[in-house]
């Protein structure tokens, strides 16, 4: 039996410094532009459609490239790939900061998203290659701290940069460059990963192309339906039909190539399928709560973007505290299912409470459900990935981790887009009925969170149906002699 020795805690912490800094910069890029977008598009004379695509372009390329980065991590050096993804992200950041029109900004944001997808997937994969599943829980607090800090600090930093005359919105992109360069240096100096060379490597270009095309067409349809064209229209039929055709061809290809981008043997396992379902729920919760709560605080309650960022702190505190506590208990006991079930129930309960939201709800009654949602995200988001990493051999950990991350990102993107369309329709309906705009947004946000509660119940089902497992203490699955 061959064994792989896990590095010491000191070596792990040294290796984590560069990984976490890269993760912080990539996550910050998604939140720092939120408060600056109106000023950006005003200066670049962008249209409402282009406004949407500044956000959608990054989400799209992040989502479709995640499984590709994950498969490459199984075929090539993970350390090199993290560095390459960071360089791609930095190139996109500089290009976005130098953009002279909205089209250039959208293209630069798409390039930025390719790097973000790589960094976010590869950090998870690198951690999976360094730390045995049972020990990984104790390090989850570091990842959640980085996520919480970038999510809270992003809108605050963006508002500060836009409101500072000698800086301006371009620094929303330039500000991450020094951190990214520092991350590259730290990665080179501190990251030590086990090397595994594989001969006769084949990259599944057809599968990658078909998967990228199918998901791209689907997300483009979601971005424009209900606005540029009706739900029941020839455009919908063409785009949905084309997406299903491409994804069907991708599925066919994946069963016939030696090195598939998304190995069918992984996604057809019960554990992985349930983890994907749970990740879809957690992804919708994480993205949806952040987007719609911030919008609610500004448009319904009249707070500034900076104040809205401060008001979301209860949710981020819930993420941080629950992930640290659950991670340590998980490492001590090795049992993961109780924390997934508890977290999924907290998510569903938090969204159910927010379903009664309106423009007069006391802020303390908004904060308490936010703590529940944060607790649920902290106990489920990383742990659904951990469930899959525990069930696959080290050779497949890249593809397996990226597959879960891919569906989580896809669920979040689709969820936010669809819920955004529901919100817009509800606001239009309520204002047409004579309600003031703040009251209309309050009522509409409650409806959106009622739908989110239903989605969160899928996470409860997935967590309950998972078979109880004990996390292994070795990096790889045992091999037969």
C-alpha positions as semicolon CSV with decimal commas, in nm:
position;residue;x (nm);y (nm);z (nm)
1;X;0,000;0,000;0,000
2;X;0,140;0,342;-0,096
3;X;0,092;0,631;0,141
4;X;0,130;1,007;0,109
5;X;0,246;1,188;0,419
6;X;0,058;1,505;0,511
7;X;0,274;1,813;0,579
8;X;0,310;1,954;0,930
9;X;0,073;2,223;1,059
10;X;0,346;2,485;1,024
11;X;0,407;2,393;0,660
12;X;0,034;2,400;0,591
13;X;-0,003;2,748;0,742
14;X;0,295;2,872;0,539
15;X;0,145;2,732;0,219
16;X;-0,194;2,881;0,301
17;X;-0,064;3,240;0,310
18;X;-0,026;3,275;-0,066
19;X;-0,339;3,071;-0,139
20;X;-0,558;3,278;0,093
21;X;-0,419;3,608;-0,038
22;X;-0,496;3,499;-0,396
23;X;-0,845;3,391;-0,286
24;X;-0,901;3,725;-0,109
25;X;-0,806;3,929;-0,417
26;X;-1,022;3,721;-0,652
27;X;-1,327;3,734;-0,422
28;X;-1,281;4,107;-0,361
29;X;-1,299;4,171;-0,736
30;X;-1,658;4,047;-0,740
31;X;-1,779;4,273;-0,457
32;X;-1,574;4,592;-0,492
33;X;-1,747;4,696;-0,817
34;X;-2,102;4,680;-0,676
35;X;-2,114;5,036;-0,545
36;X;-1,903;5,176;-0,830
37;X;-2,100;5,043;-1,129
38;X;-2,329;5,345;-1,177
39;X;-2,029;5,581;-1,190
40;X;-1,834;5,346;-1,420
41;X;-2,111;5,313;-1,675
42;X;-2,186;5,685;-1,660
43;X;-1,826;5,772;-1,741
44;X;-1,807;5,512;-2,019
45;X;-2,154;5,597;-2,160
46;X;-2,272;5,239;-2,124
47;X;-2,626;5,115;-2,188
48;X;-2,848;4,935;-1,934
49;X;-2,774;4,604;-2,109
50;X;-2,399;4,668;-2,087
51;X;-2,444;4,756;-1,718
52;X;-2,577;4,405;-1,660
53;X;-2,302;4,244;-1,864
54;X;-2,025;4,403;-1,659
55;X;-2,142;4,166;-1,383
56;X;-2,266;3,877;-1,598
57;X;-1,944;3,849;-1,804
58;X;-1,740;3,771;-1,493
59;X;-1,998;3,525;-1,354
60;X;-2,021;3,353;-1,692
61;X;-1,649;3,295;-1,747
62;X;-1,595;3,204;-1,381
63;X;-1,865;2,937;-1,402
64;X;-1,773;2,779;-1,736
65;X;-1,397;2,764;-1,670
66;X;-1,417;2,613;-1,320
67;X;-1,439;2,246;-1,433
68;X;-1,167;2,305;-1,693
69;X;-0,925;2,439;-1,431
70;X;-1,021;2,147;-1,209
71;X;-0,940;1,887;-1,473
72;X;-0,613;2,059;-1,558
73;X;-0,523;2,034;-1,189
74;X;-0,545;1,655;-1,218
75;X;-0,320;1,659;-1,525
76;X;-0,058;1,925;-1,443
77;X;0,116;2,093;-1,150
78;X;-0,135;2,255;-0,916
79;X;0,111;2,520;-0,796
80;X;0,187;2,633;-1,151
81;X;-0,182;2,648;-1,235
82;X;-0,261;2,866;-0,931
83;X;0,009;3,107;-1,044
84;X;-0,117;3,106;-1,403
85;X;-0,474;3,175;-1,287
86;X;-0,349;3,463;-1,070
87;X;-0,160;3,614;-1,366
88;X;-0,472;3,587;-1,585
89;X;-0,674;3,759;-1,314
90;X;-0,417;4,040;-1,283
91;X;-0,412;4,091;-1,661
92;X;-0,791;4,122;-1,662
93;X;-0,780;4,365;-1,368
94;X;-0,530;4,596;-1,540
95;X;-0,726;4,581;-1,867
96;X;-1,050;4,666;-1,683
97;X;-0,886;4,962;-1,510
98;X;-0,761;5,095;-1,845
99;X;-1,090;5,039;-2,035
100;X;-1,200;5,332;-2,253
101;X;-1,553;5,214;-2,331
102;X;-1,812;4,973;-2,196
103;X;-1,727;4,702;-2,449
104;X;-1,363;4,698;-2,343
105;X;-1,467;4,685;-1,977
106;X;-1,695;4,386;-2,039
107;X;-1,421;4,200;-2,229
108;X;-1,171;4,273;-1,951
109;X;-1,418;4,154;-1,688
110;X;-1,464;3,830;-1,884
111;X;-1,086;3,775;-1,877
112;X;-1,087;3,857;-1,507
113;X;-1,354;3,591;-1,455
114;X;-1,134;3,324;-1,618
115;X;-0,871;3,399;-1,355
116;X;-1,126;3,412;-1,072
117;X;-1,263;3,070;-1,171
118;X;-0,913;2,927;-1,167
119;X;-0,808;3,079;-0,835
120;X;-1,125;2,987;-0,649
121;X;-1,126;2,628;-0,777
122;X;-0,752;2,569;-0,742
123;X;-0,732;2,699;-0,385
124;X;-0,986;2,434;-0,284
125;X;-0,796;2,170;-0,482
126;X;-0,456;2,267;-0,339
127;X;-0,593;2,246;0,014
128;X;-0,740;1,906;-0,069
129;X;-0,400;1,789;-0,191
130;X;-0,221;1,908;0,126
131;X;-0,456;1,828;0,412
132;X;-0,641;1,503;0,494
133;X;-1,021;1,545;0,501
134;X;-1,054;1,504;0,877
135;X;-0,794;1,775;0,944
136;X;-0,934;2,009;0,680
137;X;-1,218;2,130;0,900
138;X;-0,985;2,316;1,136
139;X;-0,861;2,527;0,843
140;X;-1,211;2,612;0,715
141;X;-1,222;2,919;0,939
142;X;-0,934;3,074;0,746
143;X;-1,119;3,037;0,416
144;X;-1,443;3,170;0,563
145;X;-1,259;3,463;0,722
146;X;-1,116;3,559;0,385
147;X;-1,458;3,527;0,220
148;X;-1,631;3,729;0,491
149;X;-1,364;4,002;0,489
150;X;-1,373;4,043;0,111
151;X;-1,754;4,031;0,100
152;X;-1,792;4,292;0,373
153;X;-1,496;4,505;0,274
154;X;-1,560;4,503;-0,101
155;X;-1,863;4,735;-0,113
156;X;-1,712;4,957;0,157
157;X;-1,384;4,985;-0,033
158;X;-1,563;5,043;-0,365
159;X;-1,770;5,326;-0,217
160;X;-1,458;5,488;-0,069
161;X;-1,265;5,468;-0,397
162;X;-1,550;5,615;-0,603
163;X;-1,609;5,898;-0,357
164;X;-1,238;5,989;-0,338
165;X;-1,169;6,239;-0,616
166;X;-0,800;6,158;-0,661
167;X;-0,869;5,784;-0,694
168;X;-1,195;5,707;-0,878
169;X;-1,361;5,388;-1,001
170;X;-1,059;5,263;-1,200
171;X;-0,888;5,190;-0,872
172;X;-1,156;4,930;-0,800
173;X;-0,952;4,719;-1,044
174;X;-0,603;4,853;-0,979
175;X;-0,630;4,810;-0,601
176;X;-0,605;4,432;-0,626
177;X;-0,287;4,431;-0,838
178;X;-0,033;4,479;-0,553
179;X;-0,208;4,206;-0,350
180;X;-0,205;3,975;-0,652
181;X;0,166;4,031;-0,710
182;X;0,233;3,966;-0,341
183;X;0,029;3,644;-0,370
184;X;0,247;3,530;-0,662
185;X;0,563;3,582;-0,459
186;X;0,420;3,400;-0,157
187;X;0,297;3,111;-0,371
188;X;0,644;3,067;-0,518
189;X;0,816;3,082;-0,180
190;X;0,578;2,890;0,044
191;X;0,346;2,659;-0,152
192;X;0,463;2,298;-0,138
193;X;0,235;2,039;-0,296
194;X;0,290;1,668;-0,363
195;X;0,395;1,614;-0,725
196;X;0,237;1,338;-0,931
197;X;0,352;1,310;-1,291
198;X;0,122;1,137;-1,535
199;X;0,219;1,000;-1,873
200;X;0,016;1,016;-2,194
201;X;-0,205;1,298;-2,069
202;X;-0,497;1,387;-2,296
203;X;-0,703;1,705;-2,263
204;X;-1,073;1,676;-2,345
205;X;-1,099;1,975;-2,579
206;X;-1,433;1,865;-2,728
207;X;-1,594;1,816;-2,390
208;X;-1,459;2,148;-2,262
209;X;-1,583;2,334;-2,571
210;X;-1,930;2,179;-2,569
211;X;-1,971;2,227;-2,193
212;X;-1,857;2,590;-2,216
213;X;-2,087;2,657;-2,511
214;X;-2,391;2,494;-2,350
215;X;-2,354;2,673;-2,018
216;X;-2,272;3,005;-2,188
217;X;-2,586;2,998;-2,403
218;X;-2,798;2,908;-2,099
219;X;-2,657;3,193;-1,889
220;X;-2,690;3,441;-2,175
221;X;-3,057;3,341;-2,209
222;X;-3,114;3,387;-1,837
223;X;-2,949;3,729;-1,851
224;X;-3,174;3,863;-2,128
225;X;-3,506;3,677;-2,096
226;X;-3,791;3,892;-1,974
227;X;-3,607;4,207;-2,078
228;X;-3,472;4,191;-2,434
229;X;-3,728;3,925;-2,532
230;X;-4,022;3,738;-2,377
231;X;-4,006;3,408;-2,193
232;X;-4,232;3,252;-2,458
233;X;-4,052;3,357;-2,778
234;X;-3,849;3,211;-3,062
235;X;-3,533;3,345;-2,898
236;X;-3,609;3,143;-2,585
237;X;-3,678;2,829;-2,788
238;X;-3,358;2,871;-2,989
239;X;-3,132;2,945;-2,693
240;X;-3,274;2,688;-2,451
241;X;-3,289;2,426;-2,727
242;X;-2,934;2,506;-2,836
243;X;-2,808;2,489;-2,478
244;X;-2,971;2,150;-2,416
245;X;-2,830;2,018;-2,744
246;X;-2,476;2,130;-2,662
247;X;-2,497;1,994;-2,305
248;X;-2,637;1,666;-2,437
249;X;-2,347;1,635;-2,680
250;X;-2,107;1,719;-2,395
251;X;-2,256;1,438;-2,185
252;X;-2,215;1,197;-2,478
253;X;-1,852;1,299;-2,530
254;X;-1,769;1,272;-2,159
255;X;-1,862;0,902;-2,160
256;X;-1,628;0,827;-2,451
257;X;-1,301;1,011;-2,387
258;X;-1,018;0,881;-2,166
259;X;-0,972;1,205;-1,967
260;X;-1,316;1,374;-1,939
261;X;-1,345;1,727;-1,802
262;X;-1,634;1,617;-1,576
263;X;-1,582;1,243;-1,511
264;X;-1,922;1,065;-1,524
265;X;-1,802;0,823;-1,257
266;X;-1,786;1,114;-1,013
267;X;-2,119;1,285;-1,077
268;X;-2,317;0,960;-1,093
269;X;-2,218;0,862;-0,739
270;X;-2,490;0,918;-0,483
271;X;-2,262;1,115;-0,250
272;X;-2,144;1,352;-0,523
273;X;-2,492;1,398;-0,670
274;X;-2,633;1,494;-0,329
275;X;-2,335;1,724;-0,263
276;X;-2,403;1,896;-0,597
277;X;-2,770;1,944;-0,501
278;X;-2,668;2,085;-0,162
279;X;-2,411;2,312;-0,325
280;X;-2,671;2,451;-0,563
281;X;-2,881;2,546;-0,261
282;X;-2,588;2,694;-0,069
283;X;-2,466;2,886;-0,373
284;X;-2,807;3,042;-0,431
285;X;-2,822;3,135;-0,063
286;X;-2,478;3,294;-0,054
287;X;-2,510;3,500;-0,371
288;X;-2,880;3,578;-0,338
289;X;-2,872;3,692;0,023
290;X;-2,575;3,923;-0,036
291;X;-2,721;4,082;-0,351
292;X;-3,082;4,126;-0,244
293;X;-3,020;4,227;0,116
294;X;-2,783;4,502;0,002
295;X;-3,041;4,619;-0,250
296;X;-3,315;4,607;0,015
297;X;-3,118;4,818;0,263
298;X;-3,048;5,083;-0,002
299;X;-3,372;5,102;-0,202
300;X;-3,628;5,010;0,061
301;X;-3,469;5,145;0,379
302;X;-3,278;5,441;0,230
303;X;-2,930;5,352;0,353
304;X;-2,611;5,441;0,169
305;X;-2,401;5,165;0,004
306;X;-2,150;5,189;0,288
307;X;-2,425;5,157;0,552
308;X;-2,574;4,865;0,361
309;X;-2,239;4,690;0,377
310;X;-2,222;4,743;0,751
311;X;-2,576;4,609;0,798
312;X;-2,479;4,276;0,636
313;X;-2,216;4,212;0,905
314;X;-2,449;3,979;1,108
315;X;-2,459;3,738;0,815
316;X;-2,081;3,749;0,771
317;X;-2,032;3,700;1,145
318;X;-2,254;3,392;1,126
319;X;-2,043;3,254;0,840
320;X;-1,717;3,313;1,025
321;X;-1,818;3,182;1,369
322;X;-2,008;2,877;1,246
323;X;-1,735;2,768;1,005
324;X;-1,465;2,794;1,273
325;X;-1,667;2,613;1,541
326;X;-1,804;2,345;1,308
327;X;-1,461;2,296;1,150
328;X;-1,293;2,228;1,482
329;X;-1,570;1,994;1,600
330;X;-1,562;1,817;1,263
331;X;-1,186;1,760;1,287
332;X;-1,232;1,624;1,640
333;X;-1,514;1,380;1,562
334;X;-1,471;1,306;1,191
335;X;-1,850;1,312;1,145
336;X;-1,973;1,562;0,886
337;X;-2,342;1,486;0,827
338;X;-2,475;1,645;1,152
339;X;-2,318;1,980;1,059
340;X;-2,453;1,967;0,704
341;X;-2,806;1,892;0,827
342;X;-2,789;2,164;1,094
343;X;-2,652;2,418;0,846
344;X;-2,912;2,337;0,580
345;X;-3,194;2,373;0,835
346;X;-3,051;2,710;0,948
347;X;-3,047;2,828;0,586
348;X;-3,409;2,730;0,528
349;X;-3,520;2,882;0,861
350;X;-3,339;3,210;0,793
351;X;-3,494;3,256;0,450
352;X;-3,838;3,160;0,584
353;X;-3,812;3,439;0,842
354;X;-3,703;3,690;0,575
355;X;-4,006;3,594;0,362
356;X;-4,212;3,821;0,595
357;X;-3,985;4,120;0,521
358;X;-4,124;4,463;0,432
359;X;-4,002;4,824;0,446
360;X;-4,101;4,862;0,814
361;X;-3,945;4,543;0,955
362;X;-3,728;4,634;1,259
363;X;-3,363;4,591;1,174
364;X;-3,309;4,357;1,468
365;X;-3,566;4,120;1,315
366;X;-3,370;4,135;0,991
367;X;-3,038;4,074;1,167
368;X;-3,145;3,755;1,343
369;X;-3,243;3,567;1,023
370;X;-2,921;3,696;0,867
371;X;-2,725;3,527;1,144
372;X;-2,913;3,204;1,071
373;X;-2,835;3,231;0,699
374;X;-2,470;3,304;0,771
375;X;-2,455;3,007;1,008
376;X;-2,606;2,785;0,740
377;X;-2,363;2,901;0,472
378;X;-2,067;2,859;0,706
379;X;-2,164;2,500;0,791
380;X;-2,253;2,385;0,439
381;X;-2,063;2,572;0,167
382;X;-1,714;2,428;0,227
383;X;-1,836;2,103;0,377
384;X;-2,028;1,987;0,069
385;X;-1,697;2,012;-0,119
386;X;-1,527;1,824;0,165
387;X;-1,780;1,539;0,138
388;X;-1,681;1,486;-0,225
389;X;-1,307;1,521;-0,162
390;X;-1,337;1,254;0,107
391;X;-1,503;1,012;-0,137
392;X;-1,258;1,028;-0,431
393;X;-0,892;0,934;-0,474
394;X;-0,629;1,209;-0,481
395;X;-0,589;1,166;-0,857
396;X;-0,950;1,282;-0,911
397;X;-0,965;1,550;-0,643
398;X;-0,928;1,836;-0,892
399;X;-1,215;1,730;-1,116
400;X;-1,435;1,634;-0,819
401;X;-1,381;1,960;-0,629
402;X;-1,425;2,172;-0,939
403;X;-1,744;1,986;-1,035
404;X;-1,907;2,076;-0,703
405;X;-1,778;2,435;-0,727
406;X;-1,904;2,457;-1,085
407;X;-2,259;2,359;-0,993
408;X;-2,251;2,586;-0,687
409;X;-2,146;2,881;-0,903
410;X;-2,397;2,787;-1,173
411;X;-2,677;2,762;-0,916
412;X;-2,583;3,098;-0,769
413;X;-2,567;3,265;-1,109
414;X;-2,898;3,123;-1,228
415;X;-3,061;3,185;-0,890
416;X;-2,957;3,548;-0,870
417;X;-3,061;3,613;-1,230
418;X;-3,403;3,445;-1,199
419;X;-3,472;3,596;-0,857
420;X;-3,367;3,934;-0,994
421;X;-3,626;3,899;-1,270
422;X;-3,891;3,807;-1,011
423;X;-3,791;4,109;-0,801
424;X;-3,820;4,344;-1,099
425;X;-4,165;4,213;-1,189
426;X;-4,289;4,236;-0,830
427;X;-4,162;4,593;-0,795
428;X;-4,333;4,691;-1,121
429;X;-4,658;4,524;-1,007
430;X;-4,660;4,693;-0,666
431;X;-4,572;5,038;-0,800
432;X;-4,844;5,006;-1,064
433;X;-5,084;4,931;-0,779
434;X;-4,989;5,260;-0,613
435;X;-4,727;5,156;-0,358
436;X;-4,430;5,391;-0,308
437;X;-4,098;5,257;-0,436
438;X;-3,953;5,177;-0,089
439;X;-4,264;4,981;0,006
440;X;-4,265;4,805;-0,333
441;X;-3,905;4,693;-0,290
442;X;-3,976;4,574;0,064
443;X;-4,269;4,358;-0,045
444;X;-4,084;4,226;-0,351
445;X;-3,776;4,132;-0,147
446;X;-3,996;3,930;0,090
447;X;-4,132;3,738;-0,210
448;X;-3,781;3,667;-0,338
449;X;-3,675;3,529;-0,001
450;X;-3,987;3,311;0,016
451;X;-3,872;3,149;-0,308
452;X;-3,519;3,122;-0,166
453;X;-3,661;2,934;0,135
454;X;-3,802;2,675;-0,106
455;X;-3,462;2,640;-0,276
456;X;-3,296;2,606;0,065
457;X;-3,521;2,309;0,142
458;X;-3,343;2,122;-0,139
459;X;-3,026;2,155;0,067
460;X;-3,205;2,003;0,367
461;X;-3,317;1,707;0,155
462;X;-2,964;1,658;0,018
463;X;-2,805;1,672;0,365
464;X;-3,057;1,430;0,518
465;X;-3,015;1,177;0,236
466;X;-2,635;1,175;0,259
467;X;-2,498;0,853;0,404
468;X;-2,316;0,906;0,736
469;X;-1,941;0,888;0,675
470;X;-1,627;0,932;0,881
471;X;-1,368;1,161;0,728
472;X;-1,047;0,979;0,647
473;X;-0,720;1,081;0,813
474;X;-0,504;1,009;0,506
475;X;-0,453;1,227;0,200
476;X;-0,549;0,950;-0,041
477;X;-0,786;0,657;-0,038
478;X;-0,628;0,328;0,069
479;X;-0,488;0,128;-0,223
480;X;-0,489;-0,246;-0,255
481;X;-0,152;-0,421;-0,249
